[in-house]
Amino acid sequence: MAALVIAEHDNLSLKAATLNAVAAALQCSSEVDILVCGHNTDVVAQAASQIAGARKVLQVEAPSLADQLAEPLAAQILSLASQYTHILAPATANGKNVLPRVAAKLDVAQLSDVTKVISPDTFERPIYAGNAIATVQSGDSLKVITVRTTGFDPVLATGGTAVIEKLAADVVASNSSSSSFVGRELTKSDRPELTAAKIIVSGGRGLGSGDKYQELIVPLADTLGAALGASRAAVDAGYVSNDYQVGQTGKIVAPQLYVAVGISGAIQHLAGMKDSKVIVAINKDPEAPIFSVADYGLVADLFAAVPELTKALA
Amino acid sequence: MKILVAVKRVVDYNVKVRVKSDNSGVDIANVKMSMNPFDEIAVEEAVRLKEAGIATEVVAVSAGPSQCQETLRTALAIGADRAILVESNAELQPLAVAKILKSLVDKEQAQIMILGKQAIDDDSNQTGQMLAALLDIPQATFASKLVVADGKASVTREVDGGLETIAISIPAVITTDLRLNEPRYVTLPNIMKAKKKTLEIIKPEDLGIDIAPRLKTIKVEEPPKRSAGVMVADVAALVEKLKNEAKVI
């Protein structure tokens, strides 16, 4: 039977995380459909139909689905669930929010943050902040899975020829009024998205203030064309907003190059970035745990070293 | 309005766990155990709602072995009014815990359920959403701000691009993110007081729920080790390595 992937999008564009989830889905089943739930999503559905390996795109339109609220979205997914053996979503804030709701309604377990498909019923997933990898087998007839995007190389975004099938929104779903969307404060940025960036520059508590983050980290990221990240300590201290956080409970990233500045390397932070291809650490403390995972470590005063690095790369 | 807050006993966040040599799991014998940090935030939020006069009673619940009583005593010391332990030595997976919590919510007629967004041992991030589904009520996950008024909860959530705010009707399930509050330090007088509060112990069988695990753990392994690299002397050496050795810039 087939697998269903819940597309990650904001009604305007299809997010790259969908491609990693499709890659995982294709390892579970050769027939992969993509569900686009939202409002005015024609562009998204078009983009989804181009994804290499997709069989068909199911497009469901309703104003109540515009904001990806868990209640109507889960109802929509449930109305299609009986046709599938696997339901997958990228482990984004949306995916993590809605899929357990789907799983519980179906009375099946969910497999969270899957990093490897061993067989259609057996998967690897990290536990204890990635300090152990569990191989788990599901005994349920339907597998509900969130996909850790760094575990799967994305499929191609083009070359596919999936047909788009428009479905009517589930009536109960569109009448749901128990939950409503009020507003959004998204960080505006022209930079690459953190989870899809090839280079990330992250700052930690060692910077001492939000001003120093702006003064040192931002120019270095600009020079490298990098996305901006931060440790939990830096976010908690208010240097930058929550969506910058890399770590066990923040974003999981695996760029080509990760530059950690003034980050000591707590277990929780390492959990979010240790799969990066090349890690650079700049820290004044030679004993900092970040050096145990860094490919290149520089023990230096970051207030001098970072501007020097920015200049050298410009 | 009654609040039910769920707490889990987990390996302390400062402990670096080791995988057992037979690959059956991680070794948690003689390891420091604590309340899951997100659950501590959940208890604090519930107690603040009571202190603000919005909640009338805070009931802390846990499911697991007998030692979870210690975790519940911590919740009582933070300020919960009473506690319930659903005692079981079996492996409890998120769906089973959600079923246990649902039956307690039904029994207690609680209006707001506050849970941590994820436990730092299995990192599942499921139980709150599952509880909301089983109760068929709204959910607000990853909360960084909660305002309860007029039978509604306004919840600011930490999402991928920043923050979003939703309004949900009560009863509802809320899961906490890191920045919702900073839990208070538990004082000695409050620890003493907590010892006198009611802690009821029941069995899953008493609730008539199927708690059988759905996922079978086949093995648990160490992640591939990342070997430590080299230390460079200065910025010039770093740039040279990145350009010519790693070839990433």
Interface residues (C-beta under 8 A of the other chain):
Chain A: D67 L69 A70 E71 A74 T92 A93 N94 K96 N97 V98 L99 P100 R101 V102 A103 A104 K105 D107 V108 A109 Q110 L111 S112 D113 T122 P126 I127 Y128 A129 G130 N131 A132 I133 A134 T135 V136 Q137 S138 G139 D140 S178 S179 S180 F181 V182 G183 R184 E185 L186 T187 T195 I199 L224 R232 V235 D236 S241 N242 D243 Q248 T249 K251 Q256 L257 I267 Q268 K274 K277 V278 I279 V280 F291 S292 V293 A294 D295 Y296 G297 L298 V299 A300 A305 E308 L309 A312 L313
Chain B: V11 Y13 K16 V17 V19 V26 F38 Q93 P94 L95 A98 K117 Q118 I120 D121 D122 D123 S124 N125 Q126 T127 G128 Q129 M130 L131 A132 A133 L134 I137 P138 Q139 A140 T141 F142 S144 S154 R157 E158 V159 D160 G161 G162 L163 E164 T165 I166 A167 I168 S169 D177 L178 R179 R214 L215 K216 T217 I218 K219 V220 E221 E222 P223 R226 A228 G229 V230 M231 V232 D234 V235 A236 L238 V239 K241 L242 A246 V248 I249
